[in-house]
């Protein structure tokens, strides 16, 4: 556990509001402002949604605004407790909605500062792959795991946040840790290789080079696409280099994909790709590597989960990942993309 993460939470989304209180919040020096990054990081890891996280922080600020500050001996603990319980309430109600979700559910992507990728532990705790694993925990297990493993709170502190006996929290923590460890992805964390794969993947996809894309995919690659039932997306996971590559290139070749550009970005602490159309982000690609090849590919296409990325500056990208590339889809080829929708 990095001391930086314990004190400040995750690094803020690049140039955006996760690290600085949004308009209308208290000025610097107010405890809510001082701990805003920690509060954002807690809620986001619990909810996997930037929009829900911002709603929770707004509710937390309103609660803090109404609180008699003289009665609060530890503002940091009070605020973390408030955000945790607000997030748990929202997460419990969201689970029923996610059970009815059309196709795979993926967390809402978060643009993070490039320096997050330099801290392996911090990057993993907010990675898309880890957030997907956290979805398999119960809400209380998820809260205990996040507070303990990502932020280093003691069992006694967590017991106070959740109004549960400390021995019970210890038991939940052991169970959640074992559950996550059994499902936690084991992937390469080499930044140089991720940069190389990002550059080559963008060039191959933009050029419609099926073989070049397949060369970057592991033999057992799996891709999940989240369209939320709103846009065309594969409603079941795609398996194998041929299926994954053909589906992806098929989407980029469709007439609706004209004026599409791929540009590198740091997404959830890792090198990834933004799919940009006429200045609007219409998708993200994030992935995990095994033996230098893409094994898990997460493709977010749901417009409701991309609103926070609109207007992200074209120049903001991961160091060394190259420049934006324009997609030039060839016409008149059978790409097989419709078979998996």
BELHU-V732330 format. One record per run of one state. SS is the DSSP state (@ for helix, = for strand, . for the rest). FROM is the first residue (numbers start at 1). TO is the last residue. If there is no record, write none. Layout:
{{SS/FROM/TO} {SS/FROM/TO}}
This chain:
{{./1/2} {@/3/8} {./9/30} {@/31/34} {./35/35} {@/36/47} {./48/49} {@/50/66} {./67/68} {@/69/71} {./72/74} {@/75/99} {./100/110} {=/111/111} {./112/113} {@/114/118} {./119/119} {@/120/126} {./127/127} {@/128/134} {./135/138} {@/139/150} {./151/154} {@/155/162} {./163/165} {@/166/183} {./184/187} {=/188/188} {./189/190} {@/191/206} {./207/209} {@/210/215} {./216/216} {=/217/226} {./227/237} {=/238/239} {./240/240} {@/241/253} {./254/254} {@/255/257} {./258/259} {=/260/267} {./268/269} {=/270/277} {./278/279} {=/280/290} {./291/292} {=/293/300} {./301/302} {@/303/305} {./306/306} {@/307/309} {./310/324} {=/325/326} {./327/336} {@/337/340} {./341/341}}
